[in-house]
């Protein structure tokens, strides 16, 4: 990769911070930080020998001009939401122009899958590409481009799935909350557009149908937007519990009870998991009744 590659035009090709870091668009704080630290070790000057001065310089340039700025865009949830929104906007624009035509093998395979299978394939593909993204450093450009294409195809699948479900259910994202079938909120409780609640509402439908993988994704999206709602954490804990992922379930049941010590769904399954609740912290949200353990009869927080 010649040094002249670091022109403004070349750098512009790498505008997706998720692709630059080699992580999934669903990555949370801990995954972003862990990945950043791993890259920093790989690209550190001490990782190269005395005879690798050009490679060392290249690694330093990539770290300073691409990796560090990407990390700054993703290290906080607010910034990740903004970055993901820009990617989704790009997908919508490319879709209107008919320009999303995957060229790489992995992206082509991903584009042929239904969303449920695509979730697993996408995460595995990102992990595999990320393992070789910086080793050797000359692979960075080609691997990062593959990751960018994977991200665009995956987000297109997500967008298509949302549109399809809205057509089937008549759900329009800007519709008043009282039109939702389960536990409609009063106009005073819900704004006209509440994306976190829409994600949670869809998750409840998926839970009813035992579509646990999709429910998990919807709830993760809801929590990204509204991380202080105990009910959303409780629902996510329930989805993990149903998949026999007790560790993940425990994490979210505990978080739900930190936010709302009286969250009924979390309390119910905390007892099943024999969780020690003596160290609960003071609630950070107003306690609300959640219906049948907050699952299907829950009102909007």
N, C-alpha and C positions, 0 to 999 in steps of 0.2 A: 504494500500500500504506500505509494509515494507521498512525500510530504506535501506536494501540491494538491493532494486530495482535500486538505483542510481549507479549501476555499469556501466562501459564503454559500455558493450553490451546492457544494458537496455536503456541507453541514446541514443545509436545509432538508436534505433527504431524511435526516434522522430527527424528525420532529415529534415522534412518539416516545415519551419517556419510559413507558412500559417496555417497549421493544428494546430501547437502549440498555435498560437494566436486566432484560431477559426474564421478566416476571409476568404472571397472569394479570389481566385487568381486574381480577377479583382480589388481588393481594391486599392484605391489611398492613397496619403499622409495623408489626413484628417481622413479617415476611419482607417488607421493603428494606428495613434496617439490616436484617440478616444478609440479604442479597448484596446490599451496598458494601457491607464489611468484607464479604467474601471477594467481591471484585477488587476492593482496595488492596487486599493481600496479594491477589494475582498480579495486579498492575504496579505494585510498589517497586521502586527502583532496585531494592535489595533482592528482588526475585530474579534479577537478570545478572548474567556474568559480565566480566570486564570486556569480553569480545562481542557483546550484544548491545553496543552503544546505540545503534540505529533503532533496534527493537525497543530499547529502554525509552528512547526519546518518543517513539510512536506511542507507547503505552502511556507515557506521561501526558501527551497531548490529548489522547482519547479520554483519559480520566478527568483532566482539567476542563476540557471543552465540551464533553458530552455527558460523561457519567455523573460528575458533580452537579451540573445544572438539572439533569434528569432527577436526581435524588431530591434536590430542593423542591421540585414540582410534586413529588409523591410522598414526602416524609410526613406530611400532615393530611388528615382526612379531608379537610376543606379544599386543599390544593388538588388532591386526588380526584375529588368530585368534579372540579373544574376541568382537569385534564381529560377525564373520562367523557365529560360533556363535549369537549372539543372533538374527541375521536368519534363520538356518536354523530355529531354534526357532519363530520367528514364522510361518514358512512352514508348518511342521508343524501348528501350532495352527490357522491359517487353513484349511489343507487339511481337517483333521478337522471344522471347522465349515462347510465348503463355502463359505467366504467369499472365495476368490480368484476374482474375476470381473473381468478387466481392463476398464477403461473407456476408456483412451486408445488411439488407433489403433496406435501402435507396439507397445504391450504386447499388444494383440489379435493383431497380426501375428506377434509373437514366440511367442505361445502355440500357434500352429498349426504351428510348425516342428519337425522332428526335431532332436535335440540337436546333431548335426554342423553343420547349417545355422544353428541358433540361436546357436552360438558366434560366428560371423562377424557375423550380423545384430545381436546384442546389443552387441558391441564398437563397431560402426559407429554404432548408435543412440545409445549413451552419448556417443561422441565428438561427434556432431552436436548433441545437446542441450547438452552441456557448452560448446560454442562460443558459445552464446547465453544461457547461464544467468544471467549477470550483466550483460549488455549488451542492452538497458538493465536497470537494477537492478530495475525493476518486474516483470520476467519471472521473478525468482528463485522465487517461491512456486509458480507453475504449472509451471515446468520441473522444479523439484526434486520435485514430486509425480509427474511423469511418470517421472523417474529412479527414484524409490522403487518405483513399480509395475513398471517394467522389471526391477529387481533381484529383486523377489518372484517374478515370473513365471519369470525365468531360473533362480533357485534351485529353484523347483518342478520345472522341467524336469530339472534335475540330480538332484533327489531321486527323481523318478519313474524316471529312467534307472537309478539305483543299485538301486532296488527291483526293477525289471524284470530287471536282470542277476543279482541275487541269487536271484530265483525261477528263472531259467534254469539257473544254475550250481549252485544249492543252497548258495551262499556266504552265511553268516550272519556279520555283523561280529564277533560275540562268540565265534565258533568258535575252538578251539585252532589254532595255526599249523600243526601237523603235518597238518591236513586239506587244505592247499593243494596243488594238483597239482604245481606246479613247485618243485623244490628245497625240500621241506618242512623247516622248522627243527625242531631238537629242542626238547622242552619247556623245557630250560634256557636256550635261546637266545632264545625268543620268548614274550612274555607272552600271555595269553589274548586281549587286544585290542590290536592294533598298527595304528592307522589309516594311518600312513605306509606300512607294508609292504603293506597292503591296496590302497592306491592304486598302489603300484609293481607289485604282482602283476597288477592289472587292466591297467596300462599295457603289460606284457609280452604279455598276450593281444592287446591292440589292435595292438601292433607286429607280431605274427605275422600279423595279418589286414590289415596295411598301412593300418590306420585311424590315421593319423598325428596328425590334429588331436585326436582323443580321447586318444591316448597322451600328447600334450603336456600336456593339461589334467590328466590323472591325475598325471603326474610333477611338474607345478607344485604340485599339492596336496600331494604327498608331501614335496616340498622345503620347503614352508611349515611342515609339522609337524616335519620332521627335516632341517634344512639342512646338517648336517655329514656326511651320507652320500655319499661319493664316487660310489658306484654309481648313485645316483639322478641325479646331475648328468651322469654318463657316458651313461646311457640317454636323458636329455633331449637331450644333444648329438647322440646318434645319430638321434633323431627329427627334429631340425632339419636334420641333414645329409641325411637321406632326402628332405627337402622343398627341398633346394638352398638352405637358409638358412645358408650357411657362417659368417657373422658370429656368429649366435646359437649355432651349433654350437661355434665356437671358444671362446666365453665359457664354456660349460658343460664342455667338455673340459678347459680350463685349470683351472677350479674343481675338477673331479674329481681332477686330478693334484696340485693343491695339498693336497687333503684326503688323497689316497692316491696317491703317486708311482708305485705299481705297479698301478694300476687298468688291467686289460688292455684293456677296450673303449676307454677314453680314449687309451691308448698307441697302439693300432692306428690310430685315426682321426687322432690327432695327427701320426702319420707321413704319412698321406695328405694332410693339410692343411699339411704342412711347418711345423708349429709349432716355435718355438724353446723348448725345454724346459730351457734352462740356468738360468733364473731361478726354477725351482720352489722353493717354500718347504718347510719341514719339515712332514711329514705331521701331521695332527691327529686321525687315527683309526688304528686297528690295521689293517694290511694283511690282506686276506682274498682268497682265491681266488674268482674270479667266474665260473668255468665258461667257456662259449663266449663270450669277451670280455664276460662279465658280463651277457649279454642274456637268454637263455632258461633257462640252467642255473644262474643265480646263486642262492646261498643268501642267506637274510635276513641283512643286516649285523648 
